[in-house]
């Protein structure tokens, strides 16, 4: 069953900023882009590194762990383990399977940012 969860007032995240929130045992990454809020799972599906310290280029975030890249709007994987090569890549590929980020619906109600999961 899904529910809407408040994560803060609209000022919690300014244009281009990434913010991590823990809400009801979920780590949520909130990103403000072109005046809209976007929310995805805040933990990399590979080896559970927090994505909030990743670098954003356009709409794509690069995981600080091993360079997997995800679109912050669609959640899609656009690159997987890109900083790994050879035997290290083969070994660490087994640690977690290639998987898109979960995208959470976001709405603003009375200046409060709400995320659904
Ligand atoms: S933890 Fe994110 S790519 Fe390995």
Backbone and ligand atoms as CSV (ligand in chain L), in Angstrom:
chain,resi,resn,atom,element,x,y,z
A,1,UNK,N,N,0.839,-1.185,0.000
A,1,UNK,CA,C,0.000,0.000,0.000
A,1,UNK,C,C,0.884,1.249,0.000
A,2,UNK,N,N,0.550,2.190,-0.854
A,2,UNK,CA,C,1.354,3.410,-0.921
A,2,UNK,C,C,0.685,4.529,-0.124
A,3,UNK,N,N,1.515,5.471,0.286
A,3,UNK,CA,C,1.016,6.630,1.027
A,3,UNK,C,C,1.897,7.823,0.682
A,4,UNK,N,N,1.371,9.005,0.934
A,4,UNK,CA,C,2.149,10.221,0.729
A,4,UNK,C,C,2.860,10.572,2.029
A,5,UNK,N,N,4.139,10.941,1.914
A,5,UNK,CA,C,4.952,11.274,3.088
A,5,UNK,C,C,5.516,12.681,2.912
A,6,UNK,N,N,5.389,13.506,3.921
A,6,UNK,CA,C,5.948,14.858,3.858
A,6,UNK,C,C,7.439,14.791,4.141
A,7,UNK,N,N,8.230,15.463,3.291
A,7,UNK,CA,C,9.667,15.484,3.553
A,7,UNK,C,C,10.176,16.885,3.857
A,8,UNK,N,N,9.331,17.898,3.771
A,8,UNK,CA,C,9.756,19.237,4.162
A,8,UNK,C,C,9.028,20.303,3.380
A,9,UNK,N,N,9.350,21.544,3.686
A,9,UNK,CA,C,8.770,22.668,2.956
A,9,UNK,C,C,9.519,22.859,1.640
A,10,UNK,N,N,8.920,23.565,0.706
A,10,UNK,CA,C,9.501,23.698,-0.631
A,10,UNK,C,C,10.936,24.226,-0.613
A,11,UNK,N,N,11.312,24.962,0.428
A,11,UNK,CA,C,12.674,25.495,0.514
A,11,UNK,C,C,13.729,24.468,0.876
A,12,UNK,N,N,13.325,23.217,1.153
A,12,UNK,CA,C,14.308,22.215,1.555
A,12,UNK,C,C,15.269,21.870,0.432
A,13,UNK,N,N,14.878,22.202,-0.785
A,13,UNK,CA,C,15.705,21.839,-1.933
A,13,UNK,C,C,15.617,22.968,-2.954
A,14,UNK,N,N,16.749,23.565,-3.261
A,14,UNK,CA,C,16.752,24.664,-4.222
A,14,UNK,C,C,17.226,24.147,-5.586
A,15,UNK,N,N,17.059,24.967,-6.598
A,15,UNK,CA,C,17.375,24.571,-7.969
A,15,UNK,C,C,18.765,23.917,-8.078
A,16,UNK,N,N,18.786,22.717,-8.624
A,16,UNK,CA,C,20.046,22.005,-8.840
A,16,UNK,C,C,20.571,21.245,-7.639
A,17,UNK,N,N,19.937,21.421,-6.514
A,17,UNK,CA,C,20.427,20.800,-5.284
A,17,UNK,C,C,19.911,19.365,-5.132
A,18,UNK,N,N,20.743,18.522,-4.556
A,18,UNK,CA,C,20.366,17.152,-4.184
A,18,UNK,C,C,20.250,17.102,-2.679
A,19,UNK,N,N,19.179,16.497,-2.183
A,19,UNK,CA,C,19.029,16.337,-0.733
A,19,UNK,C,C,18.578,14.916,-0.432
A,20,UNK,N,N,19.192,14.349,0.577
A,20,UNK,CA,C,18.797,12.998,0.986
A,20,UNK,C,C,17.907,13.078,2.215
A,21,UNK,N,N,16.838,12.282,2.219
A,21,UNK,CA,C,15.921,12.218,3.359
A,21,UNK,C,C,15.679,10.757,3.708
A,22,UNK,N,N,15.539,10.508,4.973
A,22,UNK,CA,C,15.128,9.179,5.401
A,22,UNK,C,C,13.711,9.309,5.932
A,23,UNK,N,N,12.802,8.604,5.270
A,23,UNK,CA,C,11.386,8.684,5.621
A,23,UNK,C,C,10.844,7.263,5.701
A,24,UNK,N,N,10.319,6.900,6.858
A,24,UNK,CA,C,9.735,5.563,7.035
A,24,UNK,C,C,10.639,4.459,6.480
A,25,UNK,N,N,11.898,4.481,6.890
A,25,UNK,CA,C,12.882,3.464,6.486
A,25,UNK,C,C,13.296,3.525,5.018
A,26,UNK,N,N,12.819,4.512,4.280
A,26,UNK,CA,C,13.227,4.676,2.886
A,26,UNK,C,C,14.222,5.832,2.811
A,27,UNK,N,N,15.286,5.628,2.053
A,27,UNK,CA,C,16.205,6.731,1.779
A,27,UNK,C,C,15.794,7.316,0.437
A,28,UNK,N,N,15.405,8.583,0.461
A,28,UNK,CA,C,14.874,9.251,-0.726
A,28,UNK,C,C,15.831,10.369,-1.134
A,29,UNK,N,N,16.131,10.419,-2.412
A,29,UNK,CA,C,16.971,11.491,-2.945
A,29,UNK,C,C,16.065,12.472,-3.672
A,30,UNK,N,N,16.028,13.700,-3.186
A,30,UNK,CA,C,15.194,14.738,-3.791
A,30,UNK,C,C,16.093,15.661,-4.601
A,31,UNK,N,N,15.649,15.997,-5.796
A,31,UNK,CA,C,16.417,16.844,-6.701
A,31,UNK,C,C,15.476,17.863,-7.300
A,32,UNK,N,N,15.898,19.110,-7.315
A,32,UNK,CA,C,15.099,20.175,-7.908
A,32,UNK,C,C,15.730,20.565,-9.235
A,33,UNK,N,N,14.941,20.487,-10.303
A,33,UNK,CA,C,15.452,20.741,-11.651
A,33,UNK,C,C,14.381,21.458,-12.458
A,34,UNK,N,N,14.743,22.580,-13.051
A,34,UNK,CA,C,13.798,23.382,-13.840
A,34,UNK,C,C,12.521,23.687,-13.064
A,35,UNK,N,N,12.681,23.968,-11.777
A,35,UNK,CA,C,11.545,24.359,-10.953
A,35,UNK,C,C,10.645,23.221,-10.508
A,36,UNK,N,N,11.051,21.980,-10.810
A,36,UNK,CA,C,10.242,20.829,-10.389
A,36,UNK,C,C,11.047,19.927,-9.465
A,37,UNK,N,N,10.344,19.258,-8.582
A,37,UNK,CA,C,10.982,18.287,-7.702
A,37,UNK,C,C,10.917,16.904,-8.328
A,38,UNK,N,N,12.004,16.160,-8.160
A,38,UNK,CA,C,12.067,14.768,-8.604
A,38,UNK,C,C,12.609,13.946,-7.436
A,39,UNK,N,N,12.092,12.752,-7.267
A,39,UNK,CA,C,12.550,11.907,-6.165
A,39,UNK,C,C,12.816,10.491,-6.658
A,40,UNK,N,N,13.954,9.969,-6.257
A,40,UNK,CA,C,14.324,8.582,-6.583
A,40,UNK,C,C,14.864,7.928,-5.321
A,41,UNK,N,N,15.047,6.612,-5.393
A,41,UNK,CA,C,15.676,5.938,-4.250
A,41,UNK,C,C,17.064,6.527,-4.060
A,42,UNK,N,N,17.464,6.712,-2.801
A,42,UNK,CA,C,18.730,7.372,-2.517
A,42,UNK,C,C,19.919,6.444,-2.403
A,43,UNK,N,N,19.682,5.155,-2.591
A,43,UNK,CA,C,20.733,4.153,-2.418
A,43,UNK,C,C,20.982,3.438,-3.744
A,44,UNK,N,N,22.231,3.363,-4.132
A,44,UNK,CA,C,22.587,2.692,-5.383
A,44,UNK,C,C,22.219,1.203,-5.317
A,45,UNK,N,N,21.583,0.678,-6.375
A,45,UNK,CA,C,21.205,-0.736,-6.363
A,45,UNK,C,C,22.395,-1.687,-6.475
A,46,UNK,N,N,23.574,-1.153,-6.775
A,46,UNK,CA,C,24.735,-2.040,-6.888
A,46,UNK,C,C,25.238,-2.475,-5.513
A,47,UNK,N,N,25.811,-1.549,-4.744
A,47,UNK,CA,C,26.352,-1.921,-3.432
A,47,UNK,C,C,25.924,-0.951,-2.339
A,48,UNK,N,N,24.755,-0.389,-2.504
A,48,UNK,CA,C,24.100,0.404,-1.456
A,48,UNK,C,C,24.865,1.656,-1.010
A,49,UNK,N,N,25.587,2.261,-1.918
A,49,UNK,CA,C,26.237,3.541,-1.642
A,49,UNK,C,C,25.183,4.655,-1.734
A,50,UNK,N,N,25.269,5.643,-0.849
A,50,UNK,CA,C,24.339,6.768,-0.899
A,50,UNK,C,C,24.653,7.635,-2.118
A,51,UNK,N,N,23.631,7.893,-2.904
A,51,UNK,CA,C,23.820,8.642,-4.150
A,51,UNK,C,C,23.923,10.145,-3.942
A,52,UNK,N,N,23.578,10.636,-2.769
A,52,UNK,CA,C,23.560,12.087,-2.534
A,52,UNK,C,C,24.925,12.732,-2.755
A,53,UNK,N,N,25.996,11.959,-2.657
A,53,UNK,CA,C,27.330,12.521,-2.890
A,53,UNK,C,C,27.791,12.339,-4.327
A,54,UNK,N,N,26.875,11.873,-5.175
A,54,UNK,CA,C,27.219,11.699,-6.578
A,54,UNK,C,C,27.269,13.025,-7.319
A,55,UNK,N,N,27.853,12.989,-8.502
A,55,UNK,CA,C,27.931,14.189,-9.338
A,55,UNK,C,C,26.801,14.149,-10.366
A,56,UNK,N,N,26.210,15.327,-10.592
A,56,UNK,CA,C,25.112,15.428,-11.550
A,56,UNK,C,C,25.605,16.175,-12.787
A,57,UNK,N,N,25.293,15.613,-13.940
A,57,UNK,CA,C,25.604,16.251,-15.218
A,57,UNK,C,C,24.322,16.182,-16.055
A,58,UNK,N,N,23.714,17.311,-16.308
A,58,UNK,CA,C,22.409,17.306,-16.977
A,58,UNK,C,C,21.390,16.689,-16.044
A,59,UNK,N,N,20.760,15.611,-16.507
A,59,UNK,CA,C,19.791,14.916,-15.642
A,59,UNK,C,C,20.357,13.605,-15.102
A,60,UNK,N,N,21.665,13.397,-15.286
A,60,UNK,CA,C,22.267,12.108,-14.922
A,60,UNK,C,C,23.170,12.240,-13.701
A,61,UNK,N,N,22.984,11.329,-12.756
A,61,UNK,CA,C,23.844,11.298,-11.584
A,61,UNK,C,C,24.787,10.108,-11.697
A,62,UNK,N,N,26.035,10.334,-11.275
A,62,UNK,CA,C,27.032,9.262,-11.254
A,62,UNK,C,C,27.247,8.824,-9.821
A,63,UNK,N,N,27.094,7.542,-9.567
A,63,UNK,CA,C,27.286,6.996,-8.229
A,63,UNK,C,C,28.754,7.151,-7.811
A,64,UNK,N,N,28.985,7.653,-6.582
A,64,UNK,CA,C,30.370,7.803,-6.122
A,64,UNK,C,C,31.045,6.461,-5.838
A,65,UNK,N,N,30.270,5.380,-5.851
A,65,UNK,CA,C,30.851,4.056,-5.591
A,65,UNK,C,C,31.690,3.561,-6.754
A,66,UNK,N,N,31.046,3.172,-7.828
A,66,UNK,CA,C,31.756,2.560,-8.950
A,66,UNK,C,C,31.323,3.112,-10.301
A,67,UNK,N,N,30.770,4.317,-10.258
A,67,UNK,CA,C,30.525,5.023,-11.513
A,67,UNK,C,C,29.277,4.655,-12.290
A,68,UNK,N,N,28.363,3.916,-11.695
A,68,UNK,CA,C,27.106,3.681,-12.414
A,68,UNK,C,C,26.366,5.002,-12.544
A,69,UNK,N,N,25.658,5.162,-13.659
A,69,UNK,CA,C,24.969,6.426,-13.929
A,69,UNK,C,C,23.483,6.175,-14.121
A,70,UNK,N,N,22.703,7.100,-13.560
A,70,UNK,CA,C,21.246,6.961,-13.583
A,70,UNK,C,C,20.617,8.296,-13.960
A,71,UNK,N,N,19.533,8.208,-14.730
A,71,UNK,CA,C,18.772,9.411,-15.038
A,71,UNK,C,C,17.901,9.750,-13.823
A,72,UNK,N,N,18.011,10.970,-13.332
A,72,UNK,CA,C,17.285,11.358,-12.119
A,72,UNK,C,C,15.795,11.601,-12.364
A,73,UNK,N,N,15.375,11.666,-13.606
A,73,UNK,CA,C,13.950,11.860,-13.889
A,73,UNK,C,C,13.271,10.514,-14.146
A,74,UNK,N,N,13.917,9.664,-14.941
A,74,UNK,CA,C,13.288,8.374,-15.282
A,74,UNK,C,C,13.781,7.233,-14.388
A,75,UNK,N,N,14.907,7.420,-13.709
A,75,UNK,CA,C,15.495,6.360,-12.893
A,75,UNK,C,C,16.314,5.358,-13.686
A,76,UNK,N,N,16.317,5.483,-15.013
A,76,UNK,CA,C,16.973,4.479,-15.851
A,76,UNK,C,C,18.490,4.468,-15.698
A,77,UNK,N,N,19.041,3.265,-15.765
A,77,UNK,CA,C,20.495,3.101,-15.810
A,77,UNK,C,C,20.974,3.584,-17.176
A,78,UNK,N,N,21.941,4.486,-17.199
A,78,UNK,CA,C,22.511,4.912,-18.483
A,78,UNK,C,C,23.977,4.501,-18.587
A,79,UNK,N,N,24.498,3.920,-17.530
A,79,UNK,CA,C,25.863,3.391,-17.529
A,79,UNK,C,C,26.024,2.543,-16.288
A,80,UNK,N,N,26.758,1.455,-16.384
A,80,UNK,CA,C,26.855,0.538,-15.243
A,80,UNK,C,C,28.318,0.259,-14.925
A,81,UNK,N,N,28.709,0.534,-13.705
A,81,UNK,CA,C,30.062,0.248,-13.198
A,81,UNK,C,C,31.136,0.831,-14.120
A,82,UNK,N,N,30.987,2.080,-14.477
A,82,UNK,CA,C,31.856,2.655,-15.497
A,82,UNK,C,C,33.266,2.979,-15.026
A,83,UNK,N,N,33.502,2.976,-13.711
A,83,UNK,CA,C,34.878,3.224,-13.258
A,83,UNK,C,C,35.617,1.917,-12.993
A,84,UNK,N,N,34.959,0.792,-13.230
A,84,UNK,CA,C,35.601,-0.507,-13.009
A,84,UNK,C,C,35.985,-1.139,-14.345
A,85,UNK,N,N,37.071,-1.897,-14.327
A,85,UNK,CA,C,37.532,-2.560,-15.546
A,85,UNK,C,C,38.134,-3.911,-15.182
A,86,UNK,N,N,38.205,-4.793,-16.134
A,86,UNK,CA,C,38.908,-6.070,-15.990
A,86,UNK,C,C,38.355,-6.945,-14.879
A,87,UNK,N,N,39.258,-7.631,-14.161
A,87,UNK,CA,C,38.832,-8.583,-13.132
A,87,UNK,C,C,38.036,-7.927,-11.996
A,88,UNK,N,N,38.383,-6.687,-11.639
A,88,UNK,CA,C,37.644,-6.002,-10.569
A,88,UNK,C,C,36.190,-5.808,-10.979
A,89,UNK,N,N,35.981,-5.464,-12.236
A,89,UNK,CA,C,34.606,-5.280,-12.719
A,89,UNK,C,C,33.862,-6.618,-12.710
A,90,UNK,N,N,34.509,-7.651,-13.205
A,90,UNK,CA,C,33.874,-8.974,-13.241
A,90,UNK,C,C,33.514,-9.421,-11.821
A,91,UNK,N,N,34.409,-9.148,-10.871
A,91,UNK,CA,C,34.158,-9.561,-9.487
A,91,UNK,C,C,33.007,-8.750,-8.873
A,92,UNK,N,N,33.079,-7.433,-9.024
A,92,UNK,CA,C,32.079,-6.582,-8.374
A,92,UNK,C,C,30.729,-6.569,-9.095
A,93,UNK,N,N,30.684,-7.036,-10.320
A,93,UNK,CA,C,29.386,-7.152,-10.995
A,93,UNK,C,C,28.467,-8.102,-10.244
A,94,UNK,N,N,29.054,-9.036,-9.533
A,94,UNK,CA,C,28.243,-10.019,-8.803
A,94,UNK,C,C,27.648,-9.442,-7.525
A,95,UNK,N,N,28.137,-8.273,-7.092
A,95,UNK,CA,C,27.688,-7.703,-5.817
A,95,UNK,C,C,26.268,-7.129,-5.895
A,96,UNK,N,N,25.835,-6.790,-7.080
A,96,UNK,CA,C,24.494,-6.235,-7.222
A,96,UNK,C,C,24.138,-6.179,-8.685
A,97,UNK,N,N,22.882,-6.457,-8.983
A,97,UNK,CA,C,22.529,-6.512,-10.399
A,97,UNK,C,C,22.129,-5.141,-10.946
A,98,UNK,N,N,22.354,-5.001,-12.235
A,98,UNK,CA,C,21.996,-3.773,-12.942
A,98,UNK,C,C,20.490,-3.549,-12.780
A,99,UNK,N,N,20.155,-2.388,-12.259
A,99,UNK,CA,C,18.752,-2.145,-11.930
A,99,UNK,C,C,18.486,-0.644,-11.953
A,100,UNK,N,N,17.352,-0.255,-12.515
A,100,UNK,CA,C,16.964,1.161,-12.511
A,100,UNK,C,C,16.672,1.615,-11.088
A,101,UNK,N,N,16.756,2.926,-10.866
A,101,UNK,CA,C,16.342,3.486,-9.582
A,101,UNK,C,C,14.818,3.544,-9.527
A,102,UNK,N,N,14.280,3.343,-8.355
A,102,UNK,CA,C,12.841,3.534,-8.158
A,102,UNK,C,C,12.572,5.035,-8.187
A,103,UNK,N,N,11.572,5.436,-8.964
A,103,UNK,CA,C,11.161,6.842,-9.040
A,103,UNK,C,C,9.911,7.007,-8.191
A,104,UNK,N,N,9.925,7.998,-7.315
A,104,UNK,CA,C,8.770,8.251,-6.454
A,104,UNK,C,C,7.994,9.467,-6.957
A,105,UNK,N,N,6.670,9.369,-7.036
A,105,UNK,CA,C,5.872,10.549,-7.365
A,105,UNK,C,C,6.064,11.642,-6.301
A,106,UNK,N,N,6.068,12.895,-6.754
A,106,UNK,CA,C,6.235,14.038,-5.858
A,106,UNK,C,C,5.106,15.027,-6.116
A,107,UNK,N,N,4.586,15.611,-5.056
A,107,UNK,CA,C,3.629,16.707,-5.218
A,107,UNK,C,C,3.879,17.723,-4.107
A,108,UNK,N,N,3.412,18.946,-4.368
A,108,UNK,CA,C,3.533,20.013,-3.373
A,108,UNK,C,C,2.125,20.390,-2.932
A,109,UNK,N,N,1.903,20.325,-1.636
A,109,UNK,CA,C,0.603,20.672,-1.058
A,109,UNK,C,C,0.840,21.697,0.045
A,110,UNK,N,N,0.265,22.878,-0.126
A,110,UNK,CA,C,0.437,23.943,0.874
A,110,UNK,C,C,1.914,24.175,1.211
A,111,UNK,N,N,2.753,24.235,0.176
A,111,UNK,CA,C,4.195,24.478,0.297
A,111,UNK,C,C,4.951,23.335,0.985
A,112,UNK,N,N,4.306,22.195,1.118
A,112,UNK,CA,C,4.970,21.027,1.693
A,112,UNK,C,C,5.251,20.026,0.574
A,113,UNK,N,N,6.481,19.533,0.522
A,113,UNK,CA,C,6.856,18.550,-0.496
A,113,UNK,C,C,6.478,17.171,0.016
A,114,UNK,N,N,5.699,16.469,-0.827
A,114,UNK,CA,C,5.205,15.144,-0.453
A,114,UNK,C,C,5.734,14.118,-1.455
A,115,UNK,N,N,6.150,12.969,-0.941
A,115,UNK,CA,C,6.655,11.888,-1.785
A,115,UNK,C,C,5.814,10.648,-1.523
A,116,UNK,N,N,5.494,9.930,-2.604
A,116,UNK,CA,C,4.643,8.748,-2.462
A,116,UNK,C,C,5.443,7.452,-2.611
A,117,UNK,N,N,5.298,6.592,-1.642
A,117,UNK,CA,C,5.843,5.229,-1.765
A,117,UNK,C,C,5.091,4.300,-0.863
L,1,LIG,S1,S,27.733,1.251,-5.396
L,1,LIG,FE1,FE,26.973,2.446,-7.016
L,1,LIG,S2,S,28.032,1.707,-8.705
L,1,LIG,FE2,FE,28.745,0.438,-7.094
